[in-house]
């Protein structure tokens, strides 16, 4: 089995080329590949398959040749992964499987069609505009923190930390508790703190995240979009640019009237061949 390893601001993925959809990818195999001691290690798996060859992508085959078959590290599915989409596009470009047309490249996902734009070392993907739809709360380390439920194609709960509590002090080795009535299929939970202004932006936020199906990760692209949307709402803005600093680096989120662009580095670090027992 051929593989490539890549990451976007530390959110890392095992990339498996499978153009014709012949690979028997199972939850157990995904979990084994993502195991950081016995496998390659990763926050998830990106299978590169033609949209026409995957049942979840065939409806979009006329708009995008390639489908991003994303799996969480525990072998479960996720509807969308913003950093994963950027790394997926980097792989398509580097391997010669696709090239931008008119400056953009479409990719099919379980959350629908996304467009990617290349600007030097930075890849930006256009996703749906985040939808803030409910108030809820998370319980972590004995703290009950109010938050905002956000839909970015997958579910998020954005919780701002009160004064006197540092992001670094949160214990995210265990999954935060949440209200299953609001999030019946689980949720990605983001914890945020405000930061000093950054030139050229309308906001600057620090973030840590516990991802559904992957535990704490160094970055979460859709989570950054959710956090940016909440930050703009709190600043009484409908649109704008927000810098989101995650443990793995900086992402820039641009929320427009009808979409959301996530921009940042996307890096391929290794290729090889894996032999499975």
Residue frames as qw, qx, qy, qz and C-alpha x, y, z in Angstrom:
[[0.000, 0.888, 0.459, 0.000, 0.00, 0.00, 0.00],
 [0.397, 0.351, -0.023, 0.848, 1.44, 3.36, -1.02],
 [0.296, -0.828, -0.434, 0.198, 1.03, 6.27, 1.36],
 [0.295, 0.514, -0.111, 0.798, 1.94, 9.92, 1.84],
 [0.403, -0.591, -0.525, 0.461, 2.05, 11.74, 5.16],
 [0.162, 0.502, 0.137, 0.839, 1.01, 15.39, 5.35],
 [0.270, -0.565, -0.593, 0.506, -0.18, 18.03, 7.79],
 [0.048, 0.708, 0.222, 0.669, -1.84, 21.41, 8.00],
 [0.222, -0.667, 0.330, -0.631, -0.65, 23.39, 11.05],
 [0.130, -0.327, 0.858, -0.374, 0.13, 20.11, 12.79],
 [0.787, 0.155, 0.349, -0.485, -3.19, 18.44, 11.97],
 [0.004, -0.464, 0.817, 0.341, -1.67, 15.32, 10.38],
 [0.840, 0.269, 0.153, -0.445, -3.05, 12.76, 7.98],
 [0.459, -0.153, 0.814, 0.321, -2.18, 9.49, 6.27],
 [0.527, 0.528, -0.158, -0.647, -2.97, 9.92, 2.57],
 [0.565, -0.006, 0.815, 0.126, -3.89, 6.78, 0.62],
 [0.335, 0.366, -0.442, -0.747, -4.09, 6.99, -3.19],
 [0.384, 0.206, 0.898, -0.063, -6.98, 4.80, -4.36],
 [0.195, 0.211, -0.309, -0.907, -8.20, 6.37, -7.62],
 [0.470, -0.077, -0.686, -0.550, -10.56, 3.55, -8.61],
 [0.627, -0.361, 0.246, -0.645, -11.90, 2.80, -5.12],
 [0.810, 0.096, -0.571, -0.092, -10.51, -0.74, -4.90],
 [0.196, 0.312, -0.727, 0.579, -8.97, -0.47, -1.42],
 [0.594, -0.510, -0.610, -0.127, -10.89, -2.33, 1.29],
 [0.085, 0.381, -0.409, 0.825, -10.67, 0.46, 3.87],
 [0.580, -0.522, -0.620, -0.076, -12.19, -0.55, 7.21],
 [0.383, -0.870, 0.069, -0.302, -12.46, 1.16, 10.62],
 [0.861, -0.434, 0.157, 0.215, -9.90, -1.28, 12.01],
 [0.727, 0.291, 0.146, 0.604, -7.42, -0.57, 9.24],
 [0.079, 0.833, 0.039, 0.546, -7.85, 3.19, 9.66],
 [0.603, -0.779, 0.114, -0.128, -7.28, 2.95, 13.41],
 [0.887, -0.184, 0.175, 0.385, -4.17, 0.80, 12.84],
 [0.550, 0.539, 0.116, 0.627, -2.72, 3.26, 10.32],
 [0.102, -0.837, 0.017, -0.537, -3.31, 6.20, 12.66],
 [0.810, -0.554, -0.107, 0.162, -1.80, 4.47, 15.71],
 [0.122, 0.931, -0.316, 0.136, 1.19, 6.60, 16.70],
 [0.457, -0.581, 0.673, -0.029, 3.16, 3.68, 18.12],
 [0.632, 0.005, 0.767, 0.108, 2.25, 0.70, 15.97],
 [0.570, 0.661, 0.461, 0.158, 1.24, 2.45, 12.76],
 [0.450, 0.458, 0.133, 0.755, 2.15, 5.54, 10.78],
 [0.214, -0.470, -0.430, 0.740, 0.36, 7.91, 13.13],
 [0.003, 0.266, 0.377, 0.887, -2.19, 10.56, 12.23],
 [0.319, 0.172, 0.430, -0.827, -5.31, 12.45, 13.21],
 [0.730, 0.413, 0.336, -0.428, -7.07, 10.80, 10.32],
 [0.504, 0.009, 0.725, 0.470, -6.89, 9.12, 6.91],
 [0.414, 0.618, -0.078, -0.664, -7.49, 10.85, 3.57],
 [0.617, 0.145, 0.725, 0.271, -8.34, 8.38, 0.82],
 [0.170, 0.500, -0.321, -0.786, -7.87, 9.88, -2.64],
 [0.400, 0.273, 0.867, 0.119, -10.59, 8.38, -4.83],
 [0.067, -0.151, -0.482, -0.860, -12.40, 9.53, -7.98],
 [0.437, 0.061, 0.339, -0.831, -15.84, 10.89, -7.15],
 [0.722, 0.165, -0.373, -0.558, -17.43, 8.58, -9.70],
 [0.604, 0.129, -0.782, 0.081, -15.92, 5.56, -7.90],
 [0.114, -0.052, -0.747, 0.653, -17.23, 6.34, -4.40],
 [0.130, -0.606, -0.766, -0.170, -20.93, 6.11, -3.44],
 [0.229, -0.761, -0.362, 0.487, -20.71, 9.26, -1.32],
 [0.169, -0.531, 0.249, 0.792, -19.12, 11.24, -4.13],
 [0.350, 0.265, 0.761, 0.478, -20.82, 10.03, -7.29],
 [0.138, 0.848, 0.508, -0.062, -23.49, 12.75, -7.17],
 [0.094, -0.914, 0.123, 0.376, -20.73, 15.39, -7.40],
 [0.714, -0.059, 0.503, 0.485, -18.68, 13.62, -10.08],
 [0.443, 0.718, 0.376, 0.385, -19.79, 16.12, -12.72],
 [0.085, -0.980, 0.026, -0.178, -18.41, 19.01, -10.66],
 [0.257, -0.764, 0.589, -0.064, -15.27, 17.50, -9.06],
 [0.711, 0.328, -0.616, -0.091, -13.14, 14.62, -10.30],
 [0.433, 0.165, -0.774, 0.432, -11.77, 13.78, -6.83],
 [0.648, -0.625, -0.254, -0.354, -13.58, 12.83, -3.62],
 [0.063, 0.505, -0.666, 0.545, -11.97, 13.30, -0.20],
 [0.795, -0.331, -0.482, -0.163, -12.85, 10.15, 1.73],
 [0.026, 0.570, -0.535, 0.623, -11.95, 11.35, 5.23],
 [0.774, -0.379, -0.507, -0.009, -11.88, 9.07, 8.29],
 [0.384, -0.816, 0.302, -0.309, -11.14, 10.02, 11.91],
 [0.172, 0.528, -0.813, 0.176, -8.27, 8.25, 13.66],
 [0.482, -0.112, 0.761, -0.420, -10.68, 5.97, 15.55],
 [0.151, 0.106, 0.920, 0.345, -12.12, 4.65, 12.28],
 [0.246, 0.685, 0.602, -0.329, -15.28, 6.76, 12.27],
 [0.372, 0.560, 0.414, 0.614, -16.40, 9.05, 9.46],
 [0.099, -0.559, -0.231, 0.790, -16.40, 12.84, 9.54],
 [0.466, 0.778, 0.417, -0.063, -18.50, 15.02, 7.27],
 [0.397, 0.866, -0.068, 0.297, -15.76, 17.56, 6.69],
 [0.705, -0.482, 0.016, 0.520, -12.17, 18.42, 7.62],
 [0.240, 0.966, -0.025, -0.097, -10.87, 21.85, 6.64],
 [0.231, -0.724, 0.613, 0.216, -7.18, 21.13, 7.18],
 [0.651, 0.029, 0.745, 0.145, -7.66, 17.73, 5.59],
 [0.577, 0.748, 0.328, -0.005, -9.14, 19.36, 2.49],
 [0.113, 0.932, -0.314, -0.140, -6.13, 21.66, 2.19],
 [0.401, -0.473, 0.766, 0.169, -3.67, 18.76, 2.56],
 [0.694, 0.350, 0.629, 0.011, -5.76, 16.71, 0.12],
 [0.473, 0.877, 0.061, -0.061, -5.43, 19.47, -2.48],
 [0.135, -0.797, 0.565, 0.165, -1.68, 19.74, -1.85],
 [0.592, -0.139, 0.783, 0.133, -1.41, 16.02, -2.61],
 [0.652, 0.619, 0.438, -0.015, -3.47, 16.30, -5.81],
 [0.280, 0.938, -0.181, -0.096, -1.25, 19.11, -7.05],
 [0.276, -0.682, 0.667, 0.118, 2.06, 17.52, -6.04],
 [0.601, -0.024, 0.794, 0.094, 1.18, 14.15, -7.57],
 [0.081, 0.203, -0.577, -0.787, -0.06, 15.66, -10.83],
 [0.136, 0.388, 0.911, -0.016, -3.56, 14.25, -10.40],
 [0.103, 0.863, 0.494, 0.021, -5.20, 17.67, -10.77],
 [0.353, 0.046, 0.039, 0.934, -4.47, 21.28, -11.65],
 [0.126, 0.565, 0.417, -0.701, -6.39, 24.47, -10.88],
 [0.251, 0.496, 0.607, 0.568, -8.79, 25.82, -13.50],
 [0.098, -0.796, -0.224, -0.554, -9.35, 29.53, -13.34],
 [0.015, 0.562, -0.495, 0.662, -7.28, 29.65, -10.17],
 [0.622, -0.295, 0.473, -0.550, -9.41, 27.19, -8.21],
 [0.322, 0.142, -0.926, -0.133, -9.72, 23.43, -7.81],
 [0.720, -0.293, 0.001, -0.629, -13.01, 21.73, -6.78],
 [0.166, 0.170, -0.948, 0.211, -13.06, 18.77, -4.37],
 [0.672, -0.372, -0.408, -0.494, -16.04, 16.63, -3.41],
 [0.032, 0.214, -0.793, 0.570, -16.58, 15.84, 0.29],
 [0.174, -0.423, -0.885, 0.086, -19.31, 14.33, 2.44],
 [0.022, -0.625, -0.401, 0.669, -20.34, 17.88, 3.29],
 [0.484, 0.827, 0.250, -0.139, -20.63, 18.84, -0.38],
 [0.688, 0.526, 0.051, 0.498, -18.38, 20.61, -2.84],
 [0.380, -0.818, 0.039, 0.431, -15.45, 22.76, -1.68],
 [0.595, 0.757, -0.053, 0.265, -13.17, 24.93, -3.78],
 [0.707, -0.478, 0.058, 0.518, -9.46, 25.38, -3.17],
 [0.338, 0.927, -0.072, 0.147, -7.21, 28.29, -4.08],
 [0.839, -0.115, -0.053, 0.529, -3.40, 28.12, -4.20],
 [0.072, 0.970, -0.104, 0.207, -1.24, 31.08, -3.14],
 [0.162, 0.674, -0.664, 0.281, 2.41, 30.07, -2.80],
 [0.204, 0.125, -0.920, 0.310, 2.85, 27.89, 0.27],
 [0.359, 0.142, 0.549, -0.741, -0.69, 28.68, 1.40],
 [0.170, -0.260, -0.829, -0.465, -3.77, 26.77, 0.32],
 [0.352, 0.075, 0.372, -0.856, -7.21, 28.18, 1.06],
 [0.058, -0.294, -0.919, -0.255, -10.45, 26.23, 0.82],
 [0.373, -0.160, -0.030, -0.914, -13.90, 27.73, 0.52],
 [0.131, -0.251, -0.947, 0.152, -16.50, 26.08, 2.70],
 [0.223, -0.717, -0.571, -0.332, -20.01, 26.86, 3.76],
 [0.096, -0.585, 0.242, -0.768, -20.57, 29.89, 5.93],
 [0.211, -0.080, -0.863, 0.452, -20.67, 28.77, 9.60],
 [0.445, -0.532, -0.399, -0.600, -24.17, 28.69, 11.06],
 [0.008, 0.137, -0.693, 0.708, -24.58, 29.61, 14.72],
 [0.494, -0.291, -0.603, -0.554, -27.71, 27.83, 15.85],
 [0.720, -0.565, -0.385, -0.124, -27.91, 27.18, 19.60],
 [0.138, -0.710, 0.530, -0.444, -26.45, 27.79, 23.04],
 [0.921, -0.179, -0.346, -0.002, -25.03, 24.87, 24.98],
 [0.331, -0.814, 0.446, -0.168, -22.21, 24.05, 27.38],
 [0.773, 0.273, -0.552, 0.155, -19.23, 21.78, 27.88],
 [0.701, -0.681, 0.188, -0.097, -17.87, 20.21, 31.05],
 [0.755, 0.429, -0.365, 0.336, -14.09, 19.84, 31.23],
 [0.480, 0.182, -0.551, 0.658, -11.89, 19.27, 34.26],
 [0.239, -0.505, -0.651, 0.514, -14.65, 20.22, 36.67],
 [0.057, 0.321, -0.024, -0.945, -15.42, 23.45, 34.77],
 [0.386, 0.614, 0.688, 0.020, -18.79, 24.08, 33.17],
 [0.154, -0.326, 0.258, 0.896, -18.29, 26.45, 30.25],
 [0.531, 0.655, 0.383, -0.378, -21.12, 28.01, 28.22],
 [0.299, -0.228, 0.636, 0.674, -20.69, 27.88, 24.48],
 [0.537, 0.503, -0.052, -0.675, -22.21, 28.36, 21.05],
 [0.714, 0.155, 0.672, 0.124, -23.22, 25.52, 18.75],
 [0.245, 0.676, -0.349, -0.601, -21.94, 26.02, 15.20],
 [0.848, 0.288, 0.443, 0.044, -22.54, 24.02, 12.02],
 [0.072, 0.714, -0.498, -0.487, -19.65, 24.08, 9.51],
 [0.690, 0.299, -0.586, -0.301, -20.74, 20.95, 7.70],
 [0.629, -0.141, -0.719, 0.259, -19.84, 19.14, 10.93],
 [0.453, -0.818, -0.300, -0.188, -20.86, 20.04, 14.51],
 [0.444, 0.280, -0.402, 0.750, -18.88, 22.36, 16.80],
 [0.451, -0.826, -0.338, 0.029, -19.24, 23.84, 20.27],
 [0.417, 0.508, -0.205, 0.725, -17.20, 27.02, 20.81],
 [0.584, -0.729, -0.332, 0.133, -16.50, 27.88, 24.46],
 [0.236, 0.744, -0.258, 0.569, -14.70, 31.08, 25.47],
 [0.621, -0.213, -0.575, 0.489, -12.66, 30.80, 28.65],
 [0.280, -0.932, -0.208, -0.098, -13.47, 33.23, 31.47],
 [0.146, 0.811, -0.407, 0.393, -10.83, 35.56, 32.86],
 [0.480, -0.599, 0.572, -0.289, -8.31, 33.86, 35.14],
 [0.875, 0.005, 0.485, 0.005, -8.32, 30.51, 33.29],
 [0.039, 0.636, -0.598, -0.485, -5.48, 29.82, 30.86],
 [0.828, 0.346, -0.269, -0.350, -5.89, 27.68, 27.75],
 [0.427, 0.455, -0.767, 0.153, -2.73, 25.78, 28.65],
 [0.267, -0.249, 0.747, -0.556, -4.26, 24.69, 31.95],
 [0.817, 0.086, 0.011, -0.571, -7.14, 22.77, 30.39],
 [0.382, -0.237, 0.892, 0.039, -6.93, 18.99, 30.66],
 [0.698, 0.384, -0.171, -0.580, -8.06, 17.66, 27.28],
 [0.024, 0.294, -0.953, -0.068, -6.71, 14.15, 27.75],
 [0.219, 0.369, 0.887, -0.169, -10.36, 13.17, 28.26],
 [0.031, 0.455, 0.575, 0.679, -13.21, 14.18, 26.01],
 [0.199, -0.040, 0.295, -0.933, -15.27, 17.12, 27.30],
 [0.163, 0.437, 0.868, -0.168, -18.81, 16.28, 28.28],
 [0.173, 0.033, -0.271, -0.946, -21.61, 17.85, 26.25],
 [0.580, 0.229, 0.448, -0.640, -25.39, 17.76, 25.86],
 [0.261, 0.027, 0.889, 0.376, -26.30, 14.83, 23.58],
 [0.334, 0.697, 0.597, -0.212, -29.71, 16.39, 22.94],
 [0.196, 0.872, -0.137, -0.428, -27.96, 19.24, 21.11],
 [0.243, 0.623, -0.700, -0.251, -25.23, 17.04, 19.60],
 [0.921, -0.055, 0.252, -0.291, -26.70, 13.56, 19.08],
 [0.908, 0.366, -0.088, 0.182, -23.80, 12.52, 16.82],
 [0.718, -0.312, -0.041, 0.621, -21.02, 13.97, 18.94],
 [0.143, 0.985, 0.072, 0.068, -19.23, 17.30, 18.60],
 [0.623, 0.268, -0.199, 0.708, -15.85, 18.99, 18.17],
 [0.376, -0.875, -0.272, 0.138, -15.29, 21.26, 21.16],
 [0.488, 0.501, -0.110, 0.706, -13.18, 24.42, 20.81],
 [0.468, -0.748, -0.278, 0.380, -11.88, 26.45, 23.76],
 [0.436, 0.653, 0.122, 0.608, -10.84, 30.01, 23.02],
 [0.391, -0.682, -0.194, 0.587, -9.16, 33.09, 24.46],
 [0.347, 0.933, 0.086, 0.047, -8.80, 36.53, 22.92],
 [0.730, -0.159, 0.127, 0.653, -5.37, 37.77, 21.80],
 [0.126, -0.612, 0.092, 0.775, -3.65, 40.97, 20.73],
 [0.605, 0.712, 0.119, -0.337, -4.76, 42.47, 17.39],
 [0.621, -0.068, 0.568, 0.536, -3.07, 41.30, 14.19],
 [0.140, 0.494, -0.248, -0.821, -2.60, 43.73, 11.30],
 [0.313, 0.153, -0.683, -0.642, -5.00, 43.15, 8.43],
 [0.295, -0.298, -0.907, -0.038, -7.55, 41.23, 10.50],
 [0.414, -0.545, -0.136, -0.717, -10.74, 42.00, 12.38],
 [0.779, -0.522, 0.169, -0.303, -9.96, 39.66, 15.25],
 [0.399, 0.468, -0.765, 0.190, -7.35, 37.39, 16.78],
 [0.832, -0.369, 0.108, -0.400, -8.22, 34.29, 18.81],
 [0.017, 0.425, -0.899, 0.108, -6.25, 31.52, 20.53],
 [0.853, -0.024, -0.110, -0.510, -7.78, 28.04, 20.31],
 [0.123, -0.261, 0.956, -0.047, -7.45, 24.48, 21.56],
 [0.727, 0.083, -0.244, -0.637, -9.71, 21.71, 20.32],
 [0.427, -0.105, 0.889, -0.128, -10.88, 18.24, 21.22],
 [0.450, 0.235, -0.519, -0.687, -12.02, 16.63, 17.99],
 [0.853, 0.033, 0.301, -0.426, -14.78, 14.08, 17.78],
 [0.963, 0.268, 0.034, 0.008, -13.16, 10.77, 16.88],
 [0.682, 0.508, -0.266, 0.454, -9.56, 12.03, 17.15],
 [0.614, -0.551, -0.294, 0.482, -9.07, 13.47, 20.70],
 [0.086, -0.898, 0.063, 0.427, -7.06, 16.70, 21.09],
 [0.745, 0.411, 0.240, 0.467, -5.31, 17.76, 17.90],
 [0.423, -0.291, 0.030, 0.858, -2.82, 20.51, 17.14],
 [0.174, 0.213, -0.217, -0.937, -5.28, 22.15, 14.77],
 [0.333, 0.467, 0.818, -0.044, -8.81, 21.89, 13.37],
 [0.116, 0.095, 0.398, 0.905, -9.76, 23.79, 10.24],
 [0.293, -0.583, -0.594, -0.470, -13.53, 23.64, 10.54],
 [0.505, -0.623, -0.458, 0.383, -13.09, 24.44, 14.24],
 [0.315, -0.220, 0.037, 0.922, -11.14, 27.57, 13.33],
 [0.104, -0.345, -0.505, -0.784, -14.00, 28.61, 11.04],
 [0.455, -0.651, -0.601, -0.088, -16.50, 28.07, 13.86],
 [0.494, -0.499, -0.274, 0.657, -14.35, 30.06, 16.28],
 [0.197, 0.014, 0.233, 0.952, -13.95, 32.91, 13.78],
 [0.234, -0.521, -0.578, -0.583, -17.69, 33.13, 13.23],
 [0.510, -0.687, -0.487, 0.177, -18.33, 33.37, 16.98],
 [0.447, -0.332, -0.074, 0.827, -15.58, 35.99, 17.37],
 [0.042, 0.224, 0.378, 0.897, -17.13, 38.12, 14.62],
 [0.377, -0.644, -0.591, -0.306, -20.59, 37.80, 16.17],
 [0.540, -0.610, -0.367, 0.449, -19.21, 38.91, 19.53],
 [0.295, -0.252, 0.112, 0.915, -17.67, 41.92, 17.76],
 [0.406, 0.660, 0.400, -0.490, -21.11, 42.64, 16.20],
 [0.182, 0.518, -0.565, -0.616, -19.81, 41.88, 12.72],
 [0.886, 0.269, 0.221, -0.307, -21.38, 39.67, 10.05],
 [0.858, 0.445, -0.073, 0.247, -18.22, 39.32, 7.96],
 [0.161, -0.910, 0.378, -0.044, -14.51, 39.79, 8.42],
 [0.705, 0.401, -0.543, 0.218, -11.05, 38.25, 8.74],
 [0.678, -0.666, 0.233, -0.206, -9.93, 36.47, 11.90],
 [0.392, 0.510, -0.744, 0.180, -6.48, 35.08, 12.75],
 [0.883, -0.386, 0.024, -0.266, -6.84, 31.84, 14.72],
 [0.162, 0.608, -0.753, 0.194, -3.74, 30.59, 16.53],
 [0.956, -0.194, -0.111, -0.188, -3.74, 26.87, 17.28],
 [0.691, -0.575, 0.395, 0.189, -0.94, 24.85, 18.91],
 [0.770, 0.125, 0.462, 0.422, 0.30, 23.90, 15.42],
 [0.332, 0.076, 0.317, 0.885, 0.44, 27.41, 13.94],
 [0.223, 0.428, 0.208, -0.851, -1.81, 30.10, 12.51],
 [0.260, 0.455, 0.781, 0.340, -4.88, 29.81, 10.31],
 [0.114, 0.201, -0.007, -0.973, -6.62, 32.77, 8.67],
 [0.190, 0.497, 0.847, -0.003, -10.38, 32.62, 8.31],
 [0.116, 0.082, -0.183, -0.973, -12.32, 34.97, 6.04],
 [0.227, 0.491, 0.812, -0.219, -16.08, 34.94, 6.56],
 [0.062, -0.046, -0.392, -0.917, -18.03, 36.47, 3.67],
 [0.553, 0.017, 0.114, -0.825, -21.74, 37.00, 3.15],
 [0.896, 0.112, -0.083, -0.422, -22.22, 33.50, 1.80],
 [0.908, 0.165, -0.347, 0.169, -19.10, 31.41, 2.46],
 [0.555, -0.780, 0.285, 0.056, -15.98, 30.93, 4.57],
 [0.693, 0.578, -0.389, 0.185, -12.36, 30.69, 3.39],
 [0.774, -0.587, 0.202, 0.120, -9.82, 28.80, 5.50],
 [0.584, 0.723, -0.308, 0.201, -6.18, 29.56, 4.64],
 [0.561, -0.701, 0.440, 0.004, -2.88, 28.24, 5.95],
 [0.118, 0.556, -0.795, -0.212, 0.11, 26.03, 5.13],
 [0.955, 0.050, 0.165, -0.241, -0.35, 22.47, 3.85],
 [0.018, 0.700, -0.709, -0.084, 2.78, 20.32, 3.85],
 [0.973, 0.093, -0.192, -0.085, 3.65, 16.84, 2.55],
 [0.333, -0.778, 0.525, -0.092, 6.42, 15.34, 4.69],
 [0.326, -0.331, 0.881, 0.091, 6.93, 11.71, 3.62],
 [0.807, 0.253, -0.239, -0.477, 6.02, 9.03, 1.10],
 [0.153, -0.391, 0.905, -0.061, 6.50, 5.31, 1.23],
 [0.667, -0.038, -0.634, -0.390, 5.10, 1.82, 0.99],
 [0.485, -0.350, 0.576, -0.557, 3.37, 0.12, 3.90],
 [0.494, 0.028, -0.849, -0.184, 3.09, -3.63, 4.31],
 [0.604, -0.357, 0.255, -0.666, 0.21, -4.70, 6.52],
 [0.196, -0.156, 0.958, -0.142, -0.05, -8.05, 8.32]]
